[in-house]
Amino acid sequence: MPLVTSIIQKIAPQLGAVVVVDPEYAFVGHITFKNGNKACFSHSKLNINGFGSAEIAKDKAYSNFFLNHFGYKVTEGQTFFSKKICEKISSERNIDAGFDYAKELGFPVIVKPINLSQGRFVTKVYNKTEYYQVAKKILRITPGFIVERFYAGNDYRIVVVDDEVLAVYQRIPFCVVGDGKSTIAELIQKKSAELTANGRKNNVDAEDFRLKRKLKRQKLKLESVIPENQVIYLLDNANLSSGGQGVDVTEHIHPDFKKLAISATKDMGLRLSGLDVITDDITQPMNNYVIIEINGSPSLTNFASLGEVQVQRVENLYLKILKALENEQVCLESN
């Protein structure tokens, strides 16, 4: 059973709520609260955020525009489109214009889909050949992509519900550790099995073009044997759904970053968000940072797999969400 569904079923009785779940896959459900109010959920999406705000958050270009408008430091980048979209909206921001912009920013740059999640196709590209290969792959499945400046630093996600930061974790890109005898392919297979055994969403793919390119840049192959204890990073993006590792720093986040995340969530018209930030150290006073994106329906399945403490954090988060949903409908009906 999906994590969100099991957690909602576990905590709903604390509120006297009744949960009905679809019997086949258990991905969607209906909640009836003790006071008669109702809410629905689908995967990790609940009715906590307004539709318009959630849609804007889902589009990386729109959300960056508004975050920048409100004075937050966001990634420098531009959106480019497929030939069909360019013709439809009379735009010259096609794949070739994207390459010109990448040159202007200076390689390496990040190229990523405009509206996909879980780090799919997010790629650090170093030259013209790589740029066109990645851009064409993206345009086969989505109408647009973003070219943005590459920012060095540590990758963090801050999860907010209303005025409270409930989870913070550093995201470390997918990597394997050598044992002196196994090939990288074997280490990937072992790591993949471990992720599955721990209840993690497992999107690890040894055939991922980004993985092979990352190895080539390190003069390695899938058949290479890695010395004992040597760490080999296989992807540049740090999404946990792509095999990345999470380190819980909830208890250590500096108040500056708490204020940043809560303010950004409110300014974007959201109540629940996952704010992705790159900075040197989120436990220190805020000096240099950049917001990668804001997510209106952050999945915490991978975070919860880190241990019992993290499971409890996620349960507390969903309990707060259910209480908010129950009380909000009362407010709406009383107006």
SENUTOR-244594 format. One line per 5 residues: number of its first residue (from 1); their letters; for each residue x, y, z of N, C-alpha, C. Coordinates in steps of 0.1 Angstrom, whole numbers, plus 5000, padded with zeros to 4 digits. Atoms other than C-alpha are relative to their C-alpha. Layout:
<mitors>
NUM) a) X:Y:Z:X:Y:Z:X:Y:Z ~ ...
</mitors>
This chain:
<mitors>
1) mplvt) 5008:4988:5000:5000:5000:5000:5009:5012:5000 ~ 4992:4988:5000:5013:5035:4992:5001:5006:5014 ~ 4998:4994:4987:5028:5054:5021:4990:5009:5005 ~ 5009:4990:4996:5005:5083:5021:4986:4994:5004 ~ 5013:5006:4997:4974:5061:5020:5001:4993:5014
6) siiqk) 4999:5007:4988:4987:5040:5049:5001:5009:5012 ~ 4999:4990:4989:4996:5070:5070:4986:5007:5003 ~ 5013:4994:4998:4962:5087:5064:4990:4990:5007 ~ 5009:5009:4993:4944:5055:5074:5004:4998:5014 ~ 4996:5001:4986:4965:5053:5105:4997:5011:5009
11) iapql) 5002:4988:4992:4961:5089:5117:4985:5005:5000 ~ 5014:4994:5001:4925:5096:5106:4991:4997:5012 ~ 5008:5002:4988:4909:5078:5136:5003:5009:5012 ~ 4997:4990:4989:4927:5103:5159:4990:5012:4999 ~ 5009:4989:5002:4903:5129:5144:4986:4995:4999
16) gavvv) 5014:5005:5002:4873:5106:5143:4996:4999:4986 ~ 5003:4999:5014:4875:5106:5105:5000:4985:4994 ~ 5001:5013:5007:4866:5077:5082:5006:5001:4986 ~ 4993:4999:5013:4887:5069:5052:4996:4988:4991 ~ 5004:5010:5010:4875:5050:5021:5011:5000:4989
21) vdpey) 4989:5001:5010:4903:5038:4997:4996:4992:4988 ~ 5003:5008:5011:4900:5025:4962:5006:4986:5002 ~ 4995:5013:4996:4903:4987:4966:5011:4994:4991 ~ 4991:5007:5009:4925:4979:4936:5014:5004:5002 ~ 4986:4996:4999:4956:5001:4939:5003:5009:5013
26) afvgh) 4999:4992:4988:4949:5022:4971:5008:5013:4998 ~ 4993:4987:5003:4963:5054:4954:4991:5012:5004 ~ 5009:4989:4998:4932:5075:4959:4990:4996:5012 ~ 5009:5003:4989:4908:5079:4988:4991:5012:5003 ~ 5009:4990:4996:4880:5098:5004:4999:5001:5015
31) itfkn) 5000:4999:4985:4879:5112:5040:4988:5007:5004 ~ 5012:4993:4993:4848:5120:5060:5004:5003:5014 ~ 4996:4996:4986:4856:5140:5091:4988:4999:5009 ~ 5010:5001:4989:4837:5138:5124:4989:5010:4999 ~ 5010:4989:5001:4820:5171:5117:4992:5000:4987
36) gnkac) 5007:5001:5012:4807:5159:5084:5007:5005:4987 ~ 4993:4995:5011:4832:5177:5062:5008:4989:4993 ~ 4994:5010:5008:4849:5158:5034:5012:5005:4992 ~ 4988:4997:5008:4882:5157:5015:5004:4988:4992 ~ 4995:5011:5008:4899:5136:4989:5015:5001:4999
41) fshsk) 4985:5000:5003:4935:5126:4981:5003:4990:4989 ~ 4996:5008:5011:4953:5111:4952:5015:5000:5000 ~ 4986:5001:4998:4988:5098:4957:5004:5009:5011 ~ 4996:4991:4989:5005:5126:4977:4993:5013:4999 ~ 5007:4987:5002:4981:5153:4965:4987:5000:5008
46) lning) 5013:4997:4992:4954:5166:4989:4995:5013:4997 ~ 5006:4987:5004:4931:5195:4987:5005:5012:5009 ~ 4995:4990:4991:4953:5216:5010:5004:5013:4993 ~ 4996:4989:5008:4965:5239:4982:4989:5004:4990 ~ 5010:4996:5011:4942:5260:4959:5005:4995:4987
51) fgsae) 4997:5005:5014:4941:5248:4923:5009:5009:4993 ~ 4992:4991:5008:4956:5279:4908:5014:5000:5005 ~ 4987:5000:4994:4985:5280:4932:5008:4987:4998 ~ 4994:5013:5002:4992:5243:4928:5005:4999:4985 ~ 4996:5000:5014:4992:5247:4890:5012:5008:4997
56) iakdk) 4988:4991:5002:5017:5276:4891:5012:4993:5006 ~ 4988:5007:4994:5040:5256:4915:5004:4989:4991 ~ 4996:5011:5008:5039:5227:4891:5008:5004:4988 ~ 4992:4994:5011:5053:5249:4863:5012:5007:5005 ~ 4988:4995:4994:5089:5256:4871:5003:5014:4995
61) aysnf) 4997:4987:5006:5091:5287:4848:4991:5010:5007 ~ 5010:4991:4994:5059:5303:4862:5004:5003:5015 ~ 4998:4999:4985:5068:5296:4899:5013:5008:5002 ~ 4987:4992:4999:5104:5310:4893:4997:5015:4998 ~ 5003:4986:5003:5089:5342:4878:4994:5007:5012
66) flnhf) 5007:4994:4989:5066:5348:4908:5009:5001:5012 ~ 4991:4999:4989:5092:5339:4934:5010:5012:4998 ~ 4991:4989:5003:5116:5364:4917:4993:5013:5002 ~ 5008:4988:4999:5088:5390:4916:4999:5004:5015 ~ 5001:4998:4986:5085:5386:4954:5013:5002:5007
71) gykvt) 4987:4996:4994:5122:5392:4959:5009:4989:5004 ~ 4991:5011:4996:5136:5357:4964:5010:4997:4989 ~ 4989:5004:5009:5168:5345:4948:4997:4987:4993 ~ 5004:5013:5007:5159:5320:4921:5011:4998:4989 ~ 4990:5004:5011:5179:5302:4894:4998:5009:4988
76) egqtf) 5001:4992:5012:5187:5323:4864:4998:4991:4988 ~ 5003:5009:5011:5172:5307:4834:4989:5005:4991 ~ 5011:4996:5010:5148:5309:4804:4994:4987:4995 ~ 5007:5011:5006:5122:5286:4789:5000:5000:4985 ~ 5000:5001:5014:5123:5273:4754:4990:4989:4996
81) fskki) 5011:5008:5003:5098:5254:4734:5002:4992:4987 ~ 4999:5008:5012:5092:5228:4707:4996:5008:4988 ~ 5003:4993:5012:5088:5239:4671:4985:5002:4999 ~ 5015:4999:5001:5050:5233:4673:4995:5011:5009 ~ 5004:4989:4990:5046:5255:4704:5005:5013:4995
86) cekis) 4995:4987:5005:5068:5282:4689:4991:5006:4989 ~ 5009:4996:5011:5046:5283:4658:4986:5005:5006 ~ 5014:4997:4995:5014:5284:4679:5000:5013:5008 ~ 5000:4988:4992:5025:5312:4702:5009:5011:4993 ~ 4991:4990:5007:5047:5331:4676:5012:5004:5008
91) serni) 4988:4997:4992:5078:5327:4696:5012:4995:4993 ~ 4988:5005:5006:5114:5324:4685:5009:4993:5010 ~ 4992:5007:4990:5125:5307:4717:5000:4985:4998 ~ 4999:5015:5004:5132:5273:4700:5012:4994:5005 ~ 4989:5008:4995:5158:5247:4706:5014:5007:4997
96) dagfd) 4988:4993:5003:5185:5268:4688:5002:5012:5008 ~ 4999:4988:4991:5177:5299:4708:5005:4996:5014 ~ 4996:5006:4987:5181:5277:4739:5015:4998:5000 ~ 4985:5002:5000:5217:5268:4728:5007:5013:5001 ~ 4994:4986:5000:5225:5305:4722:5000:5005:5015
101) yakel) 5001:4995:4987:5213:5312:4757:5009:4992:5010 ~ 4991:5008:4992:5233:5283:4772:5014:5005:4998 ~ 4987:4994:5002:5264:5298:4756:5002:5013:5007 ~ 4999:4987:4994:5256:5331:4770:5002:4998:5015 ~ 4998:5003:4985:5253:5316:4806:5014:4995:5002
106) gfpvi) 4987:5006:4998:5284:5296:4801:4999:4986:5005 ~ 5001:5014:4996:5287:5258:4802:5009:4997:5013 ~ 5012:5009:5001:5280:5237:4822:4987:5008:5004 ~ 5013:4995:4997:5243:5245:4824:4991:4989:5004 ~ 5010:5010:4997:5213:5227:4837:4989:5001:4989
111) vkpin) 5011:5000:5010:5187:5216:4811:4989:4990:5006 ~ 5010:5008:4994:5154:5203:4825:4986:5003:4994 ~ 5014:4999:5005:5117:5197:4815:4993:5011:5008 ~ 5008:4989:4994:5093:5225:4822:4990:4995:5010 ~ 5011:5004:4991:5067:5204:4840:5000:4985:5004
116) lsqgr) 4999:5014:4995:5080:5169:4849:5005:5000:5015 ~ 4996:5000:4986:5087:5158:4885:5010:4988:5002 ~ 4990:5010:4995:5111:5135:4904:5013:5000:4993 ~ 4987:4999:5006:5141:5148:4886:5002:4994:4986 ~ 4999:5006:5013:5133:5132:4853:5006:5009:4989
121) fvtkv) 4993:4993:5011:5156:5143:4825:5008:5013:5004 ~ 4992:4989:4995:5172:5170:4847:5015:4996:4997 ~ 4986:5003:5004:5208:5171:4832:5009:5012:5000 ~ 4989:4990:5001:5240:5190:4836:5007:4998:4987 ~ 4994:5001:5013:5253:5196:4801:5012:5009:4999
126) ynkte) 4987:4994:5000:5288:5206:4792:5004:5006:4986 ~ 4996:4996:5014:5288:5213:4754:4988:5000:4991 ~ 5010:4999:5010:5268:5218:4723:4993:4986:4997 ~ 5005:5013:5003:5265:5181:4715:4990:4995:5011 ~ 5008:5005:4988:5252:5172:4750:4987:5008:5001
131) yyqva) 5012:4991:4999:5228:5202:4749:4989:4995:4990 ~ 5011:5004:5010:5210:5191:4717:4995:4986:5003 ~ 5005:5013:4996:5209:5155:4728:4989:5000:5011 ~ 5009:5000:4989:5192:5163:4760:4987:5008:4997 ~ 5012:4992:5004:5169:5190:4746:4990:4992:4991
136) kkilr) 5009:5008:5009:5156:5167:4719:4993:4989:5007 ~ 5006:5011:4992:5150:5139:4744:4988:5006:5008 ~ 5011:4994:4992:5129:5163:4766:4988:5003:4991 ~ 5011:4995:5009:5109:5177:4736:4992:4988:4994 ~ 5008:5012:5004:5098:5141:4727:4989:4997:5009
141) itpgf) 5011:5004:4991:5077:5139:4758:4994:5012:5007 ~ 5006:4988:4994:5070:5175:4769:5003:5012:4991 ~ 4999:4989:5010:5065:5208:4750:5011:5010:5002 ~ 4990:4989:4997:5092:5229:4767:5010:4995:5010 ~ 4989:5003:4991:5124:5229:4787:5006:5013:5005
146) iverf) 4993:4988:4994:5144:5253:4809:5015:4998:4999 ~ 4986:5000:4999:5180:5262:4805:5004:5010:5011 ~ 4997:4991:4989:5194:5276:4837:5015:4998:5004 ~ 4986:5000:4995:5227:5285:4853:5002:4989:5010 ~ 4996:5010:4991:5245:5258:4872:5005:5007:5013
151) yagnd) 4996:4994:4987:5249:5266:4909:5006:4989:5009 ~ 4993:5009:4991:5274:5248:4932:4994:5002:5014 ~ 5004:5000:4987:5264:5239:4967:4993:4988:5004 ~ 5007:5011:4995:5244:5215:4988:4985:5002:4998 ~ 5014:5000:5004:5208:5206:4979:4991:4996:5012
156) yrivv) 5009:5002:4989:5181:5208:5005:4985:5001:4996 ~ 5015:4998:5001:5143:5203:5007:4995:5004:5014 ~ 5007:4996:4988:5123:5222:5033:4985:4999:4998 ~ 5015:5003:5002:5087:5210:5038:4993:5008:5010 ~ 5008:4991:4992:5062:5235:5051:4986:4997:5000
161) vddev) 5015:5000:4999:5026:5233:5063:4996:5013:5008 ~ 5004:4987:4994:5012:5268:5070:5012:5007:5006 ~ 4990:4992:4993:5034:5285:5096:5011:4991:5006 ~ 4991:5009:4993:5055:5254:5105:5009:4992:4990 ~ 4991:5009:5007:5086:5237:5090:5000:4986:5007
166) lavyq) 5001:5013:4994:5080:5200:5095:5010:4990:4996 ~ 4990:5009:5004:5108:5183:5077:5010:5008:4991 ~ 4989:4994:5008:5142:5194:5063:5010:4989:4998 ~ 4989:5010:5002:5167:5171:5046:5009:5004:4988 ~ 4990:4998:5011:5198:5173:5025:4999:4989:4990
171) ripfc) 5001:5010:5010:5196:5155:4992:5014:4998:4993 ~ 4987:5004:5006:5228:5137:4980:4997:4992:4987 ~ 5003:5008:5012:5229:5125:4944:5003:4985:5001 ~ 4998:5015:5001:5228:5088:4935:5014:4997:4999 ~ 4986:5004:5000:5261:5072:4942:5001:4985:5005
176) vvgdg) 4997:5013:4995:5277:5038:4949:5014:5000:5006 ~ 4987:5001:4993:5306:5028:4971:5007:4987:4996 ~ 4992:5011:5004:5333:5005:4958:5003:4990:5011 ~ 4996:5010:4991:5341:4972:4974:5013:4992:4996 ~ 4988:5006:5005:5372:4963:4954:4998:4988:4991
181) kstia) 5002:5013:5008:5356:4934:4935:4988:5001:4991 ~ 5013:4999:5008:5321:4944:4922:5002:5011:4989 ~ 5000:4989:5010:5316:4963:4889:4990:5010:5004 ~ 5010:4990:4997:5296:4995:4889:4986:4995:4997 ~ 5014:5005:5003:5267:4977:4872:4995:4991:5012
186) eliqk) 5004:5008:4989:5267:4952:4901:4997:5008:5012 ~ 5003:4991:4988:5269:4979:4927:4987:5007:4998 ~ 5013:4993:5003:5239:4997:4910:4989:4990:5003 ~ 5011:5010:4997:5219:4965:4911:4998:4997:5015 ~ 5001:5002:4986:5227:4960:4947:4994:5012:5007
191) ksael) 5005:4988:4994:5219:4996:4956:4985:5000:4997 ~ 5014:5000:5004:5186:4993:4937:4992:4990:5008 ~ 5007:5009:4992:5176:4962:4956:4999:5005:5015 ~ 5001:4995:4987:5184:4979:4989:4989:5011:5001 ~ 5010:4989:5000:5162:5009:4980:4986:4994:5000
196) tangr) 5013:5006:5000:5133:4986:4972:4997:4993:5013 ~ 5002:5007:4987:5138:4966:5004:4996:5010:5011 ~ 5003:4989:4990:5136:4999:5024:4988:5007:4997 ~ 5013:4994:5003:5103:5008:5008:5002:5013:4992 ~ 4997:4988:5008:5119:5035:4986:4993:4999:4986
201) knnvd) 5004:5000:5014:5104:5045:4952:5013:4998:4993 ~ 4988:5004:5006:5129:5029:4929:5000:5004:4985 ~ 4999:4996:5014:5135:5048:4896:5014:4999:4995 ~ 4987:5001:5005:5171:5038:4893:5001:4992:4987 ~ 4999:5007:5014:5180:5028:4857:5014:5001:4996
206) aedfr) 4986:5001:5004:5214:5016:4848:5002:5005:4986 ~ 4999:4996:5014:5206:5025:4812:4997:5015:4998 ~ 5002:4985:5001:5199:5062:4820:5012:5006:4993 ~ 4990:4994:5008:5218:5082:4794:5009:5010:5009 ~ 4992:4991:4991:5228:5107:4822:5010:4992:5008
211) lkrkl) 4990:5009:4992:5244:5079:4842:5012:4996:4992 ~ 4988:5004:5008:5265:5067:4814:5009:5011:4996 ~ 4992:4988:5003:5276:5102:4805:5008:5004:5012 ~ 4993:4996:4988:5285:5109:4841:5012:4990:5002 ~ 4989:5010:4999:5306:5077:4842:5011:5003:4990
216) krqkl) 4990:4997:5010:5323:5086:4809:5008:5012:5004 ~ 4992:4988:4996:5333:5120:4823:5010:4997:5011 ~ 4990:5005:4990:5350:5101:4851:5009:4989:4995 ~ 4992:5010:5007:5366:5078:4826:4998:4986:5006 ~ 5005:5012:4995:5346:5049:4839:4990:4994:4991
221) klesv) 5011:5007:5007:5322:5023:4825:4992:4992:5010 ~ 5008:5008:4992:5295:5001:4839:5008:4987:5005 ~ 4992:5012:4997:5321:4973:4838:5012:5002:5009 ~ 4989:4996:4992:5346:4992:4859:4999:4994:5014 ~ 5000:5004:4986:5356:4978:4893:5006:5011:5008
226) ipenq) 4997:4989:4992:5358:5004:4920:5008:4996:5013 ~ 4993:5003:4988:5384:5004:4948:4991:5000:5013 ~ 5008:5000:4988:5371:4997:4983:4998:5014:5006 ~ 5004:4987:4993:5353:5027:5000:5001:5012:4991 ~ 5000:4988:5009:5357:5049:4969:4985:5003:4996
231) viyll) 5014:4996:5004:5324:5069:4962:5000:5004:4986 ~ 5002:4996:5014:5313:5072:4926:4986:5006:4999 ~ 5013:4994:5002:5285:5097:4919:4996:4997:4986 ~ 5005:5004:5013:5263:5086:4891:4990:5009:4993 ~ 5009:4990:5006:5239:5115:4886:5003:5013:5006
236) dnanl) 4998:4986:4995:5241:5153:4890:4988:5005:5009 ~ 5012:4995:4992:5205:5159:4903:4999:4991:5012 ~ 5000:5007:4987:5199:5149:4939:4986:4995:5004 ~ 5013:5004:4996:5163:5138:4938:5000:4986:5006 ~ 5000:5013:4993:5156:5109:4962:4993:4990:4992
241) ssggq) 5007:5010:5009:5133:5093:4936:5009:4995:4990 ~ 4991:5004:5009:5163:5090:4914:5012:4992:5006 ~ 4989:5008:4993:5183:5070:4940:5008:5008:5009 ~ 4992:4992:4991:5196:5099:4959:4998:4997:5015 ~ 5000:5002:4985:5203:5098:4997:4995:5012:5007
246) gvdvt) 5004:4989:4992:5186:5119:5023:5006:5000:5014 ~ 4995:4998:4986:5201:5133:5055:4991:5009:5007 ~ 5010:4992:4993:5176:5146:5080:5007:5011:5008 ~ 4994:4988:4992:5186:5181:5093:4989:5008:5006 ~ 5012:4992:4995:5151:5191:5106:5003:5007:5013
251) ehihp) 4998:4994:4987:5164:5198:5141:5011:5011:4999 ~ 4989:4991:5001:5193:5219:5128:4999:5011:4991 ~ 5002:4989:5009:5179:5242:5102:5001:5014:5007 ~ 4999:4987:4994:5188:5278:5109:4986:5008:4998 ~ 5012:4992:5000:5158:5302:5117:4999:5008:4987
256) dfkkl) 5001:4992:5013:5167:5323:5086:4994:4992:4989 ~ 5005:5008:5011:5159:5294:5063:4986:4996:5003 ~ 5014:5003:4996:5127:5285:5083:4991:5012:4995 ~ 5008:4988:5004:5115:5321:5077:4999:5001:4985 ~ 5000:5000:5015:5125:5319:5040:4989:4991:4995
261) aisat) 5009:5010:5006:5105:5287:5034:4986:5003:5003 ~ 5014:4997:4996:5074:5298:5053:4995:5012:4992 ~ 5004:4988:5007:5074:5332:5036:4997:4997:4985 ~ 5001:5003:5014:5079:5318:5001:4987:4992:4998 ~ 5012:5008:5001:5051:5293:5007:4988:5009:5000
266) kdmgl) 5011:4991:4999:5027:5320:5017:4999:5009:4988 ~ 5000:4991:5012:5037:5344:4989:4995:4992:4987 ~ 5004:5007:5011:5030:5316:4964:4985:4995:5001 ~ 5014:5004:4998:4995:5311:4978:4998:4986:5004 ~ 5001:5015:4996:5003:5276:4991:4999:4999:5015
271) rlsgl) 5000:5004:4986:4997:5260:5025:5010:4989:5002 ~ 4990:5011:5000:5018:5229:5018:5010:5002:4989 ~ 4990:4999:5010:5051:5231:5000:5013:4993:5003 ~ 4986:5005:4998:5085:5215:4995:5009:5010:4992 ~ 4991:4990:5006:5110:5243:4989:5014:4994:4998
276) dvitd) 4987:5006:5003:5142:5231:4971:5010:5012:4999 ~ 4990:4989:4999:5172:5253:4980:5014:4995:4998 ~ 4986:5003:5001:5209:5252:4971:5007:5011:5009 ~ 4992:4991:4991:5232:5267:4998:5012:4992:5005 ~ 4988:5006:4994:5265:5260:5015:4996:4991:5012
281) ditqp) 5003:5007:4987:5250:5250:5049:4987:5006:5005 ~ 5013:4995:4995:5214:5253:5059:4999:5001:5015 ~ 5000:4999:4985:5223:5251:5096:5006:5013:5004 ~ 4994:4988:4997:5241:5284:5094:4992:5012:4995 ~ 5007:4988:5004:5228:5320:5091:5000:5001:4984
286) mnnyv) 5002:5000:5014:5214:5326:5056:5009:5011:4993 ~ 4991:4991:5007:5241:5342:5034:4998:4999:4985 ~ 5002:5002:5014:5241:5328:4999:4991:4988:4998 ~ 5009:5011:5003:5213:5307:4986:4993:5002:4986 ~ 5008:4998:5012:5192:5301:4955:4989:4989:5000
291) iiein) 5012:5009:5000:5157:5285:4952:5000:4993:4986 ~ 5001:5008:5013:5156:5257:4926:4986:5000:4995 ~ 5014:5000:5004:5119:5253:4927:4992:4998:5013 ~ 5009:5002:4988:5088:5251:4950:4990:4989:4995 ~ 5009:5011:5004:5067:5219:4949:4987:5001:5009
296) gspsl) 5013:4999:4993:5030:5220:4958:4995:4987:5006 ~ 5004:5013:4995:5027:5183:4965:5012:4991:5002 ~ 4988:5007:4998:5060:5171:4979:4997:4986:5005 ~ 5001:5014:4995:5062:5133:4982:5011:4998:5011 ~ 4991:5002:4989:5078:5122:5015:5003:4985:5002
301) tnfas) 4998:5015:4999:5079:5084:5008:5015:4997:5002 ~ 4986:5003:4999:5117:5084:5003:5006:5005:5013 ~ 4996:4995:4988:5122:5106:5033:4996:4991:5012 ~ 5005:5008:4989:5101:5084:5055:5008:4987:5001 ~ 4992:5012:5000:5123:5054:5045:5013:5001:5008
306) lgevq) 4987:4998:4993:5153:5069:5064:4999:4994:5014 ~ 5000:5006:4986:5140:5056:5098:4987:5004:5007 ~ 5012:4998:4992:5114:5057:5125:4997:5015:5003 ~ 5001:4986:4997:5121:5093:5134:4993:5007:4988 ~ 5005:4994:5012:5114:5103:5098:4985:4996:4997
311) vqrve) 5014:5005:5001:5082:5082:5097:4991:5008:5009 ~ 5008:4992:4990:5070:5101:5128:4998:5014:4995 ~ 5001:4987:5006:5078:5134:5111:4989:5001:4989 ~ 5010:5000:5011:5057:5125:5081:4986:4998:5005 ~ 5013:5002:4994:5028:5112:5102:4995:5013:5006
316) nlylk) 5004:4988:4994:5028:5145:5121:4996:5010:4990 ~ 5003:4991:5011:5028:5164:5088:4986:4998:4995 ~ 5013:5003:5005:4998:5146:5075:4989:5002:5010 ~ 5010:4997:4990:4980:5149:5108:4997:5015:5000 ~ 5002:4985:5000:4985:5187:5106:4991:5003:4987
321) ilkal) 5007:4998:5012:4972:5186:5070:4985:4996:5001 ~ 5014:5005:4998:4941:5166:5079:4992:5010:5009 ~ 5007:4991:4991:4933:5190:5108:4997:5013:4992 ~ 5002:4987:5008:4937:5220:5084:4988:4998:4990 ~ 5011:5002:5010:4914:5204:5058:4986:4999:5008
326) eneqv) 5012:5001:4992:4888:5196:5085:4995:5014:5004 ~ 5004:4987:4995:4888:5231:5099:4997:5010:4989 ~ 5003:4990:5011:4890:5250:5066:4986:4999:4994 ~ 5013:5002:5006:4858:5235:5053:4989:5006:5010 ~ 5009:4994:4990:4841:5246:5086:4999:5016:4998
331) clesn) 5000:4985:5002:4853:5282:5079:4993:5004:4988 ~ 5006:4996:5012:4841:5282:5044:4985:4999:5001 ~ 5014:5002:4999:4807:5270:5054:4994:5011:5009 ~ 5005:4991:4991:4804:5296:5081:4999:5014:4994 ~ 5000:4986:5006:4810:5326:5058:4988:5002:4991
</mitors>
